[in-house]
Amino acid sequence: MFEDNSTPTPDNALWTLQGRERPSPAQRLHNLTSAAASSSSSGLPLPQNIFTNPAIQPSSVINLNHSTDVVIGPMTQYQGPVSIYYMDYMEAHAMQTAAGINSNNANGNGNANRNRDKSPSKRLTRNTILLITLILLVLATGLVVLYIELNRPRTELPSNKAIFFGNNYDHDTFPNLGNGHLVIDREQWGAAKTTPALTIPLKRPIPYVLITHIGVQSLPCENIYKCSIKMRTIQDSAIAEKGLPDIQSNFYVSDEGNIYVGRGWDWANTYANQTLAITFMGDYGRFKPSAKQMEGVQFLLAHAVANRNLEVDYKLVAQNQTKTTKSPGAYVYQEIRNWPHFYGCGMDEAPACGVELGMKPESWNAKQ
């Protein structure tokens, strides 16, 4: 370690040591060795080199003769204390390698950090693209559905379409008399297909409507499933027990107001010709008919007149007006007496029902 308070000049040596002349190479080598020894004695660590370890051979030898100003490497001038250490090539290379690894690690960490810094933005961009794509798909689907709905052909139903019973319905749905009163066809309630053929046609328009009930403590049926079973039971009883070719009445009405087709419009009922027989499904000497049931019968009669199946001024009578019987039950009889087309034949001193048509008392018990 040396102090230098003077400013070097171009004519002087590289380092001017307190005004002395530049020492010779042998002197400089001696000074470096002394400095290394003093540093070793002072406890300062020195790198392994040819001065501290004679086993290390110098990587190169430079011979300088008769030279006063020699510069090896970059020219650097210092003012103040300077410590100079010699390091061979292998040691320097090892230190540079270690420094390079650290630098690479530092660069790797920096790149990782930058990648981590960039990754949220990449995820944000990807999520944004997915969201925009989803929105576009939803809009496209909505436009397609709207286009289909706007271009779908519309079928307008006629406002005054006449209702005919039978197979006049689409897609296995029931015809509707209005206000939810369904018409259940024979095939739909499970009528037997092997019945004897009916032989007496029903001439239309029909002048009389005959109201009856099942009676014999029969419970009113409340849904299509139960009423279909009841209809098949009535048909089987008529054929097997009473010897009739088919179920008795033209139509039957359930407690929920649905109409079940019996013999229909084409064939005469078992009670009397020139009449349309409508039977309430239950014993209405014990049970009161429901409002829907009464409305279903009125809807059926209105449509029958509209389709010219009934005469416009038809006569409505109860079965107990034509013969000695409790049918159609006291509760139903009280209701139909207030209907506009009710005809008071066979009551008190009124003429017998059907005499104007040439019908006799036995005509109301035909059993056909």
Secondary structure, DSSP 8 states (H G I E B T S, - for coil): -B---S---TTS-SS--TT-----HHHHHHHHHHHHHHHHHTT------TTT-TTS--S------S-S----SS-----S-B------HHHHHHHHHHHHHHHHHHHHHHHHHHHHHHHHHHHHHHHHHHHHHHHHHHHHHHHHHHHHHHHS------TT----SSS--STT---B-STT-BEE-HHHHT--S-------B--SSEEEEEEEE--TT-----SHHHHHHHHHHHHHHHHHTS--SS-SSSEEE-TTS-EEESSTTTB--SS-TTEEEEEESS-TTTS---HHHHHHHHHHHHHHHHTTSEEEEEEEEEGGGTSS--TT-HHHHHHHTTSTTB--TTSTTS--TTGGGT--GGGGG---
